[in-house]
Amino acid sequence: MEDKIKTFKHIMDKSDSNRVIILTNHYQITGNVHECEECNKGYYINLTDAIMCNIEEAYGAECTSGTQYDWLHVDLDKVLAYSFI
């Protein structure tokens, strides 16, 4: 799992962006990655200004009208795909 976190951070650094779209089996989540040593408990991606949509509703478009969260932790084990935008 440690490799997944390192890979995620490496790709974020290479993309020069902290804005990410995350896909799980059920949701599309868009947000800004918040790096914080105190916050990073376990293998979670910490997002601020996150919007979560049901995957069927968001298919093919950026999630803009879903449930909004100021702060959201996403379990990296549940992530199927992600892309920095």
Buried (B, 14 or more C-beta within 10 A) or exposed (E): EEEEBEEBEEBBEEEEBBBBBBBBEEBBBBBEBBEEEEEBEEBBBBBEBBBBBEBEEBEEEEBEEBEEBEEBBBEBEBBEEBEBE
